[in-house]
Amino acid sequence: MTFKEMYNLTPRSFFNAVNGNRKKEDAFSKERWVMTRELMFSILSPYLEKGIEKQDILPFEWEKKELEKLSAKKAVQIQADLEKTKEFWERQDNAQN
């Protein structure tokens, strides 16, 4: 981004550009760490016990957070599916009576 482009941005546009750049750099950093873990696991795999996963060797905090988000979403989805199933069977029971 040139100085002219930067000074023509509104504050909101500028902060959006900065946040987008931070997210891009963060994703690039995460990718490099995952590649490092893959390399470590490949080197250590002959010496490791069976059943050890890559995540056990070098766990990342962002993966734990993603799992928690997925778990929360999954719980909400299961609850919604359960409600739909109950409604379906209640309609079936009421239709037979």
Secondary structure per residue as TSV (DSSP state, phi and psi in degrees):
chain	resnum	aa	ss	phi	psi
A	1	M	-	360.0	129.3
A	2	T	-	-81.5	166.7
A	3	F	H	-61.8	-39.3
A	4	K	H	-62.6	-44.7
A	5	E	H	-63.1	-41.1
A	6	M	H	-64.5	-43.8
A	7	Y	H	-75.2	-15.3
A	8	N	H	-86.4	-8.1
A	9	L	S	-78.7	148.5
A	10	T	-	-77.7	161.2
A	11	P	H	-55.5	-40.0
A	12	R	H	-65.0	-43.6
A	13	S	H	-63.2	-39.4
A	14	F	H	-62.8	-47.8
A	15	F	H	-66.2	-34.1
A	16	N	H	-63.8	-40.9
A	17	A	H	-65.7	-42.1
A	18	V	H	-64.2	-45.7
A	19	N	H	-63.5	-39.7
A	20	G	H	-62.6	-40.4
A	21	N	H	-66.9	-39.8
A	22	R	H	-62.5	-42.7
A	23	K	H	-63.8	-39.4
A	24	K	H	-63.4	-46.3
A	25	E	H	-64.6	-38.9
A	26	D	H	-63.5	-43.9
A	27	A	H	-63.4	-39.7
A	28	F	H	-64.7	-41.6
A	29	S	H	-63.7	-44.1
A	30	K	H	-60.8	-41.4
A	31	E	H	-62.0	-41.4
A	32	R	H	-65.2	-39.1
A	33	W	H	-66.4	-37.9
A	34	V	H	-65.9	-40.3
A	35	M	H	-63.5	-38.3
A	36	T	H	-63.2	-42.4
A	37	R	H	-64.0	-41.4
A	38	E	H	-59.5	-43.6
A	39	L	H	-64.8	-44.2
A	40	M	H	-59.6	-44.5
A	41	F	H	-64.5	-40.7
A	42	S	H	-63.0	-40.2
A	43	I	H	-71.2	-40.0
A	44	L	H	-85.1	-16.2
A	45	S	G	-55.0	-36.9
A	46	P	G	-65.6	-20.9
A	47	Y	G	-103.3	-1.5
A	48	L	S	-92.9	156.0
A	49	E	-	-72.4	158.4
A	50	K	T	-68.4	147.1
A	51	G	T	92.4	-3.4
A	52	I	-	-84.7	129.7
A	53	E	-	-98.2	166.5
A	54	K	H	-61.9	-37.1
A	55	Q	H	-68.2	-22.3
A	56	D	H	-74.4	-30.6
A	57	I	H	-74.6	-47.3
A	58	L	S	-140.5	84.5
A	59	P	-	-75.0	144.0
A	60	F	-	-111.8	142.3
A	61	E	H	-64.3	-37.5
A	62	W	H	-67.9	-27.6
A	63	E	H	-70.4	-37.6
A	64	K	H	-63.3	-42.3
A	65	K	H	-64.9	-40.5
A	66	E	H	-64.1	-40.1
A	67	L	H	-63.7	-39.6
A	68	E	H	-64.8	-41.4
A	69	K	H	-62.7	-45.3
A	70	L	H	-63.7	-39.5
A	71	S	H	-64.0	-41.3
A	72	A	H	-65.6	-43.2
A	73	K	H	-64.4	-40.3
A	74	K	H	-64.3	-40.4
A	75	A	H	-63.7	-41.3
A	76	V	H	-64.3	-41.8
A	77	Q	H	-65.2	-41.3
A	78	I	H	-63.5	-42.0
A	79	Q	H	-62.3	-42.4
A	80	A	H	-64.7	-42.1
A	81	D	H	-64.1	-38.7
A	82	L	H	-63.5	-42.8
A	83	E	H	-62.7	-42.8
A	84	K	H	-61.8	-41.1
A	85	T	H	-65.2	-43.4
A	86	K	H	-61.4	-44.7
A	87	E	H	-61.6	-41.6
A	88	F	H	-60.4	-48.8
A	89	W	H	-70.2	-31.3
A	90	E	H	-65.4	-40.5
A	91	R	H	-63.8	-39.5
A	92	Q	H	-64.9	-42.4
A	93	D	H	-65.5	-40.9
A	94	N	H	-69.9	-31.7
A	95	A	H	-69.9	-30.5
A	96	Q	H	-79.3	-24.0
A	97	N	-	-84.8	360.0
